[in-house]
């Protein structure tokens, strides 16, 4: 019997990124279990050992539909005919086609789509920057970037948020479950028990320790059940609610006068703007009572230290930047910023070359940056905002603070329109890495038209997704089991480092031949004459380089535990002489937004499509369509082909208030149509009393790997994909950053005919 090998590996099936012990024999997976030596092993709920995704890993790895060799389209696009080819042929042909497109149209004609932290972030940006194109994009405008970009503009370095918040005295001890000192948590728009399991554990621990919990969400989700105060607002109205909280805190004198006077810029202007949102007005906008707004403000402001944070729900609204500004102002005006138990600012990792430096954005010329699609209009996320913010950060902290492939990305809806119209210039090729735009991008019909129009479409993935089904080449990507990994928490925004080893070979002769995204980028770049920017033969060599300032290799870092959670010092601004902003203070009045030509203060703006802004439309489409909420065991558009996952969640579900459903003649479990101006899709009704009678919630990410991959099926992408119904028109996107609305569109629901 072969001896079992045990490696410590970071799982990337979700953003919890648990470290696992992977047992293997002769390069084949045997079993997995949580790594007891990982300091974060007990900082997750439910515990990792209960994870359905982990238990389905062997099925996932050896699934018969796993893409194991490079594939080249053998018929028409979408016909489902493929030819297996060697890697060298794939690299040669793709590089030749890229070269021809660049020679004809310029490097900006090459675009890319990226997902949400499922690959090596540093090398995504590096590939496009060195190629000379500013045009990569994905979920940036609705996931993570609105948060970190806005808070960095306000604070100079974003405070910890979501799963990286700490409620004890310091980060190192927090990982070992030190005594909780946080007295209140204000949590907006995040079903932590479904999406951010470390945060869910933190919330539960805070509650058990006697802390107050305020949950703000359009749905009465599980987190609301343990809350001291649940605020169920109208989807998309977060800014009005938060500005009203600020109004109450200011009017009742509950703010920290000393911190405000010494460390805040623009408090008087913010207070003046907040006066436009008395609880009575905000309550009308948000479908709340004035009393609950006052109670939330008082509970948060009078229980210190306190944490204020939000999830994707707040980033899924067009008015997201204003909402995050208002949320970011709360810890500042109450003295909860950069203190233990509050919204602490971590600063950079010590002696480590992080994501921003590895991305090599200096190789992208000002002339090429100026061509970035969509950023002449949506400037905060993208090079215009990125350059201003990083200039202040680098001056004070000595390094850039960024995940550039997100924070300096182009606007994907604008890229897609350029593919179709060639305006303002042609986009003729696209690389899709760690993403599935046919399912995860809004306005699926437009996405389909755009991707089908390309001269070259290359997808690197594990399975033939609906996006890969219409590609010219599909490249088999190495998974988290087949590559090493190192990152700072938040991927470029934290001082804590975690790492994991490669557990399985990426290639076994006669079985499969996968490559890491790094190798794919490197091989194509070498053929394009850009090899000097890819000096490391593999990922581990690049990690040796990144750990160079510590005087150790990746193997040596792993031998010392594979993690570094330093003590995070509070009130760093006092020693540093301020914050890394133009004014040296927390900018409640944003000079960054002002320089970009936007309102520097937060303000509520009604969504372009809502019962208020489009009352005539609401007569035909009477319900608010809320989507984007996570559900397990799926993760966005992943795991739908895994039998253990599908058995637990076999069908797409839309949550409808029982009284609403009964009024429409819909029973629990009925198939129904969800229809908007843009299209319709079919899901099963799930009675849910936790949603307002005027609001429905539809799951996202659905496709059916069991259905044929060729057209017209494309693995059922048109059947239950809610993005057939959503909108990405630039005119409805957020004015400052370009985020598309996922919480406020109008729809109708009716029973599907059955026989």
VOGU-3710 file (C-alpha; in Angstrom, 3 decimals, decimal comma):
1> xxxxxxxxxx> 0,000/0,000/0,000  1,368/3,414/-0,961  2,304/5,818/1,800  -0,101/8,697/2,286  1,186/12,222/1,808  -0,325/15,016/3,924  -0,189/18,644/2,846  -1,576/21,869/4,269  -3,636/23,497/1,534  -5,862/26,583/1,281
11> xxxxxxxxxx> -9,337/25,714/-0,018  -10,785/28,235/-2,462  -14,299/26,859/-2,790  -15,486/29,994/-0,957  -14,000/33,102/0,615  -13,607/31,520/4,037  -10,425/30,008/2,599  -10,107/27,338/5,257  -6,777/25,558/5,474  -7,172/21,820/5,072
21> xxxxxxxxxx> -5,062/18,731/5,508  -5,118/16,958/2,168  -4,293/13,240/2,211  -3,116/11,739/-1,073  -1,611/8,523/-2,444  0,415/8,458/-5,658  -0,837/11,940/-6,484  -4,514/11,037/-6,011  -6,830/12,585/-3,460  -7,846/10,322/-0,580
31> xxxxxxxxxx> -9,537/12,610/1,941  -9,561/16,102/3,451  -10,027/17,453/6,952  -9,553/20,802/8,732  -5,960/21,693/9,611  -5,803/21,849/13,432  -2,558/23,857/13,295  -4,276/26,750/11,504  -4,929/29,538/14,060  -8,213/30,340/12,321
41> xxxxxxxxxx> -9,549/26,771/12,419  -12,014/27,581/15,212  -12,994/30,977/13,804  -15,723/29,726/11,500  -19,324/28,652/11,915  -20,588/26,129/11,007  -17,220/24,380/11,468  -15,268/23,355/8,397  -15,762/19,653/9,109  -19,469/20,145/8,312
51> xxxxxxxxxx> -18,815/21,751/4,909  -20,693/20,110/2,036  -18,242/21,582/-0,472  -15,261/20,033/1,315  -16,945/16,636/1,412  -17,698/16,900/-2,307  -14,111/17,712/-3,272  -13,190/14,242/-4,522  -16,267/14,151/-6,779  -15,381/17,658/-7,995
61> xxxxxxxxxx> -11,733/16,791/-8,699  -12,453/13,571/-10,597  -15,785/14,538/-12,117  -16,239/13,026/-15,605  -17,035/16,483/-17,006  -13,846/18,072/-15,658  -11,869/19,715/-18,470  -8,552/17,860/-18,428  -6,833/18,858/-21,680  -6,820/22,002/-23,853
71> xxxxxxxxxx> -9,808/22,119/-26,204  -10,146/23,936/-29,526  -13,477/24,666/-31,150  -14,038/22,220/-34,018  -17,366/23,519/-35,320  -19,316/26,745/-35,194  -19,256/28,733/-31,950  -21,606/27,124/-29,490  -21,994/23,944/-31,564  -20,424/21,829/-28,820
81> xxxxxxxxxx> -17,760/20,259/-31,026  -14,224/20,216/-29,599  -10,790/19,004/-30,596  -8,277/18,017/-27,900  -4,931/19,679/-28,627  -1,497/19,876/-26,928  -0,700/22,847/-24,709  2,043/24,047/-27,036  -0,390/24,226/-29,943  -2,929/26,077/-27,816
91> xxxxxxxxxx> -0,367/28,634/-26,662  1,041/29,107/-30,175  -2,326/29,579/-31,853  -3,757/31,864/-29,169  -0,603/34,004/-29,146  -0,613/34,316/-32,936  -4,243/35,445/-32,897  -3,601/37,942/-30,102  -0,610/39,316/-32,000  -2,666/39,758/-35,164
101> xxxxxxxxxx> -5,433/41,601/-33,305  -2,944/43,902/-31,570  -1,238/44,678/-34,864  -4,569/45,567/-36,463  -6,446/47,311/-33,655  -3,969/47,999/-30,832  -3,580/46,229/-27,464  -6,742/47,855/-26,091  -8,700/45,523/-28,404  -7,803/42,672/-26,003
111> xxxxxxxxxx> -10,130/42,402/-23,004  -10,580/40,102/-20,050  -13,221/39,019/-17,574  -12,317/38,036/-14,029  -14,274/36,648/-11,100  -14,142/37,038/-7,349  -10,830/35,867/-5,914  -10,627/32,428/-7,454  -7,153/32,825/-8,930  -3,836/34,624/-8,440
121> xxxxxxxxxx> -5,051/38,218/-8,333  -1,601/39,711/-8,780  -0,989/38,029/-12,113  -4,331/38,888/-13,692  -3,507/42,595/-13,610  0,111/41,925/-14,548  -0,874/40,047/-17,712  -3,099/42,824/-19,047  -0,842/45,691/-17,946  2,220/44,220/-19,635
131> xxxxxxxxxx> 0,142/43,415/-22,703  -0,776/47,091/-22,891  -4,539/46,890/-22,407  -6,526/48,617/-19,647  -9,645/46,607/-20,426  -10,290/43,842/-17,925  -13,389/43,766/-15,756  -15,909/41,635/-13,937  -17,693/41,926/-10,614  -15,584/44,799/-9,294
141> xxxxxxxxxx> -18,381/47,365/-9,258  -20,711/45,167/-7,184  -18,226/43,168/-5,118  -15,548/44,404/-2,749  -14,136/47,285/-4,785  -16,873/49,791/-3,846  -16,071/49,076/-0,215  -12,281/49,178/-0,216  -12,017/51,996/-2,751  -14,474/54,267/-0,941
151> xxxxxxxxxx> -13,012/53,580/2,490  -9,488/54,066/1,234  -10,513/57,412/-0,201  -11,942/58,306/3,224  -9,338/56,784/5,580  -6,201/56,410/3,440  -6,261/52,668/4,139  -9,488/50,665/4,439  -10,501/49,383/7,841  -11,055/45,673/8,288
161> xxxxxxxxxx> -14,415/44,495/7,124  -16,517/41,388/6,639  -14,565/38,241/7,566  -11,425/40,158/8,612  -13,020/42,266/11,355  -11,697/41,543/14,819  -13,653/41,948/18,033  -10,859/41,394/20,557  -7,737/43,222/21,623  -5,538/42,365/18,640
171> xxxxxxxxxx> -5,512/40,313/15,490  -3,065/37,687/16,713  -5,005/36,853/19,829  -8,348/37,248/18,063  -7,474/34,264/15,932  -7,188/32,245/19,138  -10,601/33,444/20,368  -9,454/36,086/22,814  -12,082/37,752/24,993  -14,535/39,776/22,906
181> xxxxxxxxxx> -14,494/43,503/23,688  -16,759/44,796/20,916  -19,992/46,066/22,451  -22,033/46,546/19,285  -22,034/45,362/15,671  -23,991/47,123/12,934  -24,226/44,692/10,011  -25,863/45,730/6,744  -26,782/43,602/3,739  -24,994/40,352/4,471
191> xxxxxxxxxx> -26,352/36,877/5,199  -23,179/35,897/7,038  -24,332/32,355/7,759  -24,527/31,746/3,995  -21,664/33,848/2,697  -19,081/34,872/5,287  -18,747/32,120/7,849  -15,940/33,772/9,796  -18,104/36,843/10,250  -21,026/34,654/11,333
201> xxxxxxxxxx> -18,813/33,175/14,071  -17,709/36,664/15,114  -21,306/37,904/15,265  -22,361/34,931/17,385  -19,402/35,381/19,726  -20,110/39,085/20,124  -23,719/38,340/20,959  -22,756/35,642/23,481  -20,385/38,096/25,164  -23,255/40,529/25,737
211> xxxxxxxxxx> -22,684/42,784/22,748  -25,526/44,398/20,838  -26,281/43,305/17,298  -28,080/45,452/14,719  -28,946/43,684/11,464  -30,131/45,710/8,470  -31,520/43,768/5,510  -34,571/43,662/3,216  -35,106/40,036/4,298  -35,499/38,564/7,755
221> xxxxxxxxxx> -32,510/36,273/7,308  -31,051/33,969/9,953  -28,691/36,631/11,269  -31,746/38,766/12,077  -33,018/36,053/14,415  -30,201/36,699/16,907  -30,221/40,490/16,501  -31,169/42,919/19,260  -32,570/45,138/16,535  -33,633/44,087/13,043
231> xxxxxxxxxx> -34,152/46,851/10,494  -36,058/45,602/7,447  -35,743/48,357/4,882  -36,842/48,697/1,278  -34,168/47,264/-1,017  -31,780/49,912/-2,314  -32,499/52,597/0,317  -29,455/52,025/2,554  -28,077/55,528/2,020  -31,213/57,224/3,313
241> xxxxxxxxxx> -31,220/55,006/6,402  -27,534/55,592/7,170  -27,732/59,346/6,622  -30,675/59,438/8,992  -28,605/57,556/11,587  -25,929/60,241/11,198  -28,623/62,895/11,583  -29,754/61,408/14,912  -26,199/60,974/16,205  -25,331/64,581/15,388
251> xxxxxxxxxx> -28,587/66,149/16,564  -28,489/64,261/19,869  -24,814/64,987/20,471  -23,805/61,329/20,431  -20,706/61,866/18,299  -17,106/61,890/19,557  -16,382/65,592/19,589  -12,665/65,225/20,276  -12,016/62,789/17,426  -14,206/64,763/15,047
261> xxxxxxxxxx> -12,468/68,038/15,800  -8,957/66,644/15,549  -9,192/63,960/12,894  -12,235/64,541/10,655  -12,491/66,776/7,602  -15,895/68,055/6,512  -17,950/67,169/9,594  -20,029/70,345/9,449  -20,822/69,769/5,776  -21,763/66,157/6,448
271> xxxxxxxxxx> -23,969/67,226/9,347  -25,668/69,761/7,115  -26,313/67,125/4,450  -27,597/64,690/7,088  -30,200/67,247/8,185  -31,935/66,499/4,878  -32,665/63,020/6,254  -34,612/63,362/9,501  -36,006/59,997/10,646  -39,473/60,938/9,455
281> xxxxxxxxxx> -38,325/61,459/5,852  -35,956/58,474/5,831  -38,653/56,237/7,279  -40,951/57,092/4,406  -38,233/56,320/1,860  -37,146/53,085/3,545  -40,535/51,665/4,604  -39,526/51,999/8,263  -40,704/53,846/11,344  -38,804/56,892/12,632
291> xxxxxxxxxx> -38,470/55,158/15,985  -36,453/52,233/14,658  -33,978/54,599/12,954  -33,475/56,502/16,206  -33,093/53,258/18,143  -30,445/51,961/15,717  -28,486/55,216/15,902  -28,554/55,331/19,690  -27,703/51,654/20,123  -24,707/51,944/17,823
301> xxxxxxxxxx> -23,405/55,276/19,138  -23,694/54,503/22,854  -22,188/50,979/22,956  -18,445/51,338/22,379  -16,300/50,008/20,920  -18,554/49,243/17,985  -18,104/47,871/14,486  -20,074/49,085/11,467  -19,812/46,959/8,361  -21,687/45,878/5,272
311> xxxxxxxxxx> -21,791/43,055/2,748  -22,611/42,621/-0,904  -26,190/43,785/-0,367  -25,011/47,352/-0,011  -22,697/47,024/-3,009  -25,500/45,679/-5,203  -27,318/49,011/-5,296  -26,619/51,759/-7,823  -26,280/54,259/-4,954  -23,577/52,083/-3,362
321> xxxxxxxxxx> -20,731/54,603/-3,061  -22,918/57,060/-1,161  -24,151/54,287/1,124  -20,596/53,156/1,862  -19,509/56,755/2,471  -22,283/57,130/5,021  -21,475/53,790/6,613  -17,787/54,742/6,663  -18,601/58,013/8,396  -20,287/56,276/11,335
331> xxxxxxxxxx> -17,158/54,802/13,001  -15,305/58,055/12,416  -17,823/60,405/14,018  -18,443/58,038/16,950  -14,750/57,435/17,722  -14,864/53,786/16,701  -12,287/54,060/13,924  -8,855/52,445/14,274  -9,485/51,257/17,820  -9,458/47,746/19,248
341> xxxxxxxxxx> -12,917/46,252/19,041  -13,969/48,823/16,454  -13,209/49,357/12,771  -9,461/48,951/13,044  -7,124/49,879/10,191  -4,533/47,109/9,689  -2,031/48,719/7,338  0,262/46,677/5,067  1,955/43,347/5,703  5,533/43,712/6,914
351> xxxxxxxxxx> 8,389/42,579/4,672  6,172/41,174/1,973  5,735/42,141/-1,677  1,977/42,409/-2,027  -0,543/42,373/-4,855  -0,257/46,012/-5,960  3,486/45,840/-6,572  3,245/42,466/-8,325  0,630/43,800/-10,746  3,175/46,005/-12,569
361> xxxxxxxxxx> 0,691/48,714/-13,463  3,567/51,092/-14,121  4,032/49,208/-17,393  0,679/50,490/-18,625  1,309/53,904/-20,140  -0,812/56,987/-19,372  -1,976/56,931/-22,997  -3,272/53,374/-22,639  -4,802/54,027/-19,236  -6,767/56,885/-20,774
371> xxxxxxxxxx> -8,392/54,407/-23,165  -9,932/52,366/-20,352  -13,536/51,677/-21,284  -16,216/53,236/-19,120  -13,853/55,179/-16,905  -14,421/58,483/-18,634  -17,854/58,254/-17,013  -17,467/56,000/-13,937  -14,205/57,255/-12,491  -13,902/56,119/-8,884
381> xxxxxxxxxx> -13,171/52,473/-9,696  -10,651/52,445/-12,525  -7,481/54,376/-13,205  -8,785/57,930/-12,594  -9,736/57,198/-8,980  -7,009/54,635/-8,402  -4,203/57,025/-9,306  -5,424/59,771/-6,963  -6,013/57,446/-4,024  -2,729/55,559/-4,370
391> xxxxxxxxxx> -0,701/58,758/-4,513  -1,749/59,574/-0,939  -1,483/55,997/0,311  2,004/55,425/-1,035  3,247/58,721/0,377  2,244/57,869/3,952  2,381/54,066/4,103  5,291/53,562/1,687  3,324/51,098/-0,446  0,221/51,046/-2,569
401> xxxxxxxxxx> -2,877/49,601/-0,948  -4,846/47,875/-3,629  -6,069/44,812/-5,420  -5,474/46,461/-8,790  -7,245/43,916/-10,980  -10,384/45,045/-9,102  -9,809/48,645/-8,091  -8,299/49,768/-11,385  -10,494/47,685/-13,654  -12,544/48,767/-16,637
411> xxxxxxxxxx> -16,354/48,805/-16,694  -17,384/45,435/-18,098  -20,820/46,555/-19,394  -18,939/49,172/-21,417  -16,449/46,569/-22,671  -19,303/44,325/-23,804  -20,918/47,176/-25,733  -17,617/47,946/-27,449  -17,426/44,300/-28,544  -20,796/44,690/-30,251
421> xxxxxxxxxx> -20,560/48,226/-31,639  -16,784/48,835/-31,980  -17,385/52,139/-30,199  -15,371/54,024/-29,099  -13,003/51,452/-30,641  -13,119/47,718/-31,469  -12,661/45,023/-28,823  -12,013/41,792/-30,681  -10,606/39,290/-28,152  -11,355/38,286/-24,597
431> xxxxxxxxxx> -9,829/36,034/-21,961  -12,182/34,709/-19,282  -10,316/33,518/-16,195  -12,011/32,325/-13,006  -15,349/33,748/-14,102  -18,546/32,802/-15,894  -19,987/36,000/-17,428  -22,872/34,256/-19,206  -24,300/33,515/-15,765  -22,864/36,110/-13,405
441> xxxxxxxxxx> -23,034/39,305/-15,456  -26,318/41,219/-15,795  -28,245/41,391/-19,061  -27,333/37,894/-20,278  -28,714/38,499/-23,769  -26,230/41,315/-24,312  -23,362/39,276/-22,801  -24,145/36,454/-25,221  -24,244/38,771/-28,230  -20,955/40,385/-27,229
451> xxxxxxxxxx> -18,991/37,183/-26,608  -20,305/35,555/-29,776  -19,115/38,525/-31,839  -15,431/38,135/-30,915  -12,619/37,031/-33,198  -11,011/35,210/-30,257  -12,571/34,039/-27,014  -10,430/32,014/-24,574  -11,755/30,526/-21,327  -9,652/28,962/-18,575
461> xxxxxxxxxx> -11,857/26,908/-16,276  -12,518/23,538/-14,671  -15,736/22,696/-16,534  -17,501/23,675/-19,748  -19,667/26,454/-18,350  -22,222/28,362/-20,456  -19,429/30,879/-21,107  -16,911/28,206/-22,100  -19,549/26,636/-24,373  -19,257/29,573/-26,800
471> xxxxxxxxxx> -15,450/29,907/-26,591  -12,836/29,259/-29,264  -10,432/27,646/-26,785  -11,027/26,162/-23,333  -7,914/25,728/-21,195  -7,939/23,348/-18,198  -7,038/25,385/-15,134  -5,255/23,932/-12,131  -7,385/24,114/-8,994  -6,494/25,084/-5,438
481> xxxxxxxxxx> -5,521/21,458/-4,843  -2,903/21,670/-7,592  -1,123/24,912/-6,779  0,491/26,643/-3,797  -1,060/29,813/-2,458  -0,060/32,831/-0,402  -2,039/35,975/0,269  -2,688/38,770/2,700  -6,194/38,775/4,185  -8,302/40,864/1,862
491> xxxxxxxxxx> -5,723/40,319/-0,933  -3,684/43,474/-0,538  -5,419/45,288/2,313  -4,247/43,573/5,492  -1,112/42,915/7,531  -1,865/39,206/8,070  -0,514/36,514/5,743  -1,752/32,957/5,133  -0,348/30,277/2,870  -0,993/26,731/1,715
501> xxxxxxxxxx> 0,979/24,097/-0,153  0,246/22,369/-3,428  -1,412/19,068/-2,534  -1,792/17,248/-5,860  0,130/17,271/-9,141  -1,384/19,500/-11,819  -0,583/16,868/-14,424  -0,684/13,057/-14,369  0,186/11,415/-17,710  -2,789/9,642/-19,197
511> xxxxxxxxxx> -5,240/11,220/-16,729  -5,151/14,990/-17,000  -2,905/17,932/-17,794  -3,885/21,164/-16,018  -1,923/24,398/-15,713  -2,089/27,277/-13,273  -3,362/30,630/-14,459  0,160/31,921/-13,850  1,616/29,381/-16,291  -1,054/30,205/-18,877
521> xxxxxxxxxx> -0,358/33,950/-18,647  3,390/33,357/-18,691  3,448/31,064/-21,722  1,304/33,404/-23,794  3,361/36,419/-22,678  6,640/34,723/-23,631  5,299/34,124/-27,128  4,314/37,789/-27,350  7,851/38,899/-26,466  6,987/39,824/-22,868
531> xxxxxxxxxx> 8,890/37,066/-21,086  11,041/39,522/-19,118  8,011/40,309/-16,953  7,511/36,648/-16,069  10,913/35,610/-14,683  9,623/32,881/-12,343  9,037/29,434/-13,816  6,137/28,692/-11,501  4,020/30,099/-8,695  6,260/28,868/-5,897
541> xxxxxxxxxx> 9,240/30,732/-7,350  7,135/33,900/-7,446  6,227/33,350/-3,794  9,912/33,002/-2,940  10,366/36,435/-4,507  7,460/37,946/-2,585  8,844/36,607/0,703  12,343/37,802/-0,200  12,216/40,827/2,147  11,777/38,344/5,013
551> xxxxxxxxxx> 14,835/36,390/3,964  12,909/33,157/3,536  11,492/30,949/0,834  7,912/29,761/0,512  8,890/26,330/1,849  10,551/27,943/4,862  7,459/30,071/5,493  5,309/26,937/5,449  7,746/25,140/7,751  7,222/27,937/10,282
561> xxxxxxxxxx> 3,475/27,427/10,219  2,431/29,036/6,932  0,852/32,076/8,573  1,691/35,403/10,162  -0,932/37,190/12,257  0,879/40,142/13,840  -0,523/42,278/16,603  -2,439/45,150/15,020  -1,679/48,389/16,789  -4,601/50,744/17,281
571> xxxxxxxxxx> -4,646/54,522/16,740  -1,798/54,434/14,235  -2,849/57,828/12,910  -1,625/59,433/16,135  1,920/58,158/15,614  1,865/58,664/11,852  0,604/62,220/12,092  -2,717/61,631/10,411  -4,430/59,618/7,708  -3,229/58,965/4,160
581> xxxxxxxxxx> -5,565/61,468/2,511  -5,127/64,874/0,922  -6,143/66,577/4,179  -4,402/64,140/6,527  -7,771/63,474/8,129  -10,709/61,141/7,718  -12,489/62,693/4,773  -16,195/62,816/5,521  -16,209/65,321/2,662  -14,263/63,444/-0,021
591> xxxxxxxxxx> -11,650/65,460/-1,880  -11,105/62,397/-4,100  -14,711/62,446/-5,297  -14,526/66,220/-5,634  -11,442/65,958/-7,877  -13,237/63,377/-9,994  -16,142/65,776/-10,494  -18,664/64,113/-8,176  -20,630/65,224/-5,147  -18,134/64,839/-2,281
601> xxxxxxxxxx> -20,890/64,067/0,242  -23,229/61,078/0,413  -26,751/61,567/-0,851  -29,648/59,193/-1,424  -30,660/58,782/-5,072  -33,727/56,765/-5,991  -32,954/53,822/-8,279  -33,655/54,370/-11,977  -36,288/51,646/-11,822  -38,418/51,471/-8,662
611> xxxxxxxxxx> -41,996/51,961/-7,437  -41,095/55,605/-6,811  -39,119/56,533/-9,932  -41,168/54,501/-12,422  -44,740/54,286/-11,056  -46,233/53,599/-14,492  -43,899/50,656/-15,010  -44,796/49,394/-11,535  -48,406/48,971/-12,639  -47,324/46,195/-15,000
621> xxxxxxxxxx> -44,355/44,999/-12,941  -45,529/45,499/-9,350  -42,810/43,723/-7,349  -39,262/44,735/-6,459  -36,789/42,130/-7,690  -34,120/41,517/-5,077  -31,325/39,149/-6,103  -27,718/38,366/-5,238  -28,239/36,818/-1,806  -26,021/33,802/-1,247
631> xxxxxxxxxx> -27,297/30,277/-0,758  -25,436/27,141/0,153  -23,881/24,840/-0,813  -23,448/26,682/-4,129  -21,016/29,567/-4,448  -22,204/31,997/-7,117  -22,226/29,833/-10,287  -20,060/27,000/-8,914  -20,756/23,422/-7,731  -23,943/22,878/-9,745
641> xxxxxxxxxx> -22,587/19,617/-11,200  -21,697/18,137/-7,798  -24,299/15,567/-6,768  -23,940/16,106/-3,005  -24,537/19,829/-3,499  -27,454/19,445/-5,899  -29,177/16,903/-3,675  -29,188/19,477/-0,905  -30,358/22,254/-3,231  -31,750/20,713/-6,422
651> xxxxxxxxxx> -33,843/23,591/-7,795  -33,633/27,376/-8,248  -35,799/29,139/-5,683  -37,580/32,473/-5,531  -38,715/33,633/-2,100  -42,219/35,091/-2,087  -44,285/36,253/0,854  -47,029/33,607/1,359  -49,849/36,161/1,268  -48,529/37,618/-1,972
661> xxxxxxxxxx> -48,138/34,173/-3,523  -51,608/33,032/-2,507  -53,064/36,183/-3,999  -51,448/35,168/-7,291  -52,709/31,599/-7,058  -49,207/30,293/-6,386  -48,597/27,442/-3,951  -45,364/26,681/-2,147  -43,230/24,622/-4,542  -44,959/25,774/-7,735
671> xxxxxxxxxx> -42,834/26,681/-10,737  -43,260/30,371/-11,546  -42,078/32,855/-14,126  -40,175/35,978/-13,035  -40,417/38,616/-15,739  -38,951/42,115/-16,230  -38,740/44,411/-19,238  -35,557/42,587/-20,226  -36,648/38,961/-20,100  -37,941/36,168/-17,932
681> xxxxxxxxxx> -36,753/33,016/-16,192  -38,345/30,147/-14,304  -37,895/29,163/-10,643  -39,709/27,292/-7,900  -41,675/29,335/-5,378  -40,478/29,167/-1,795  -42,878/30,651/0,731  -40,929/33,028/2,948  -42,557/35,243/5,535  -39,282/37,114/5,995
691> xxxxxxxxxx> -39,698/39,155/2,829  -42,011/42,118/2,377  -45,168/41,430/0,391  -43,958/43,927/-2,227  -40,547/42,268/-2,691  -39,370/38,909/-4,043  -35,877/37,433/-3,796  -34,554/35,276/-6,658  -31,434/33,133/-6,419  -28,551/33,871/-8,767
701> xxxxxxxxxx> -25,895/31,786/-10,488  -28,161/29,048/-11,818  -27,296/26,900/-14,808  -27,777/23,189/-15,440  -24,598/21,242/-16,272  -26,753/18,164/-16,853  -28,376/19,792/-19,896  -26,613/19,768/-23,303  -23,792/22,236/-23,806  -24,491/23,039/-27,442
711> xxxxxxxxxx> -26,880/25,734/-28,554  -29,654/26,458/-27,932  -29,296/24,863/-24,491  -25,868/26,137/-23,362  -26,356/24,101/-20,197  -29,705/25,716/-19,459  -28,362/29,255/-19,206  -31,687/30,731/-20,360  -33,865/28,622/-18,048  -33,367/29,917/-14,490
721> xxxxxxxxxx> -30,616/32,513/-14,785  -31,925/35,655/-13,074  -29,448/37,790/-14,994  -31,658/37,320/-18,051  -33,904/39,750/-16,144  -31,363/42,248/-14,744  -30,104/45,484/-16,289  -26,597/46,762/-17,013  -27,430/49,848/-19,074  -24,800/52,463/-18,169
731> xxxxxxxxxx> -27,637/54,958/-17,629  -28,955/52,915/-14,675  -25,541/52,175/-13,177  -24,064/54,022/-10,209  -22,918/57,464/-11,334  -19,579/57,350/-9,503  -18,437/53,761/-10,061  -20,703/52,058/-12,605  -22,258/49,388/-10,387  -25,436/47,824/-11,735
741> xxxxxxxxxx> -28,619/47,564/-9,644  -29,465/44,090/-8,354  -31,863/45,108/-5,591  -34,381/47,483/-7,123  -35,616/46,375/-10,562  -39,344/45,898/-11,094  -40,815/42,528/-12,012  -43,975/40,472/-12,163  -44,448/36,882/-11,060  -46,953/34,376/-12,369
751> xxxxx> -47,511/30,657/-12,156  -45,925/28,545/-14,875  -48,382/26,367/-16,739  -48,071/22,673/-15,945  -49,885/19,588/-17,201
//
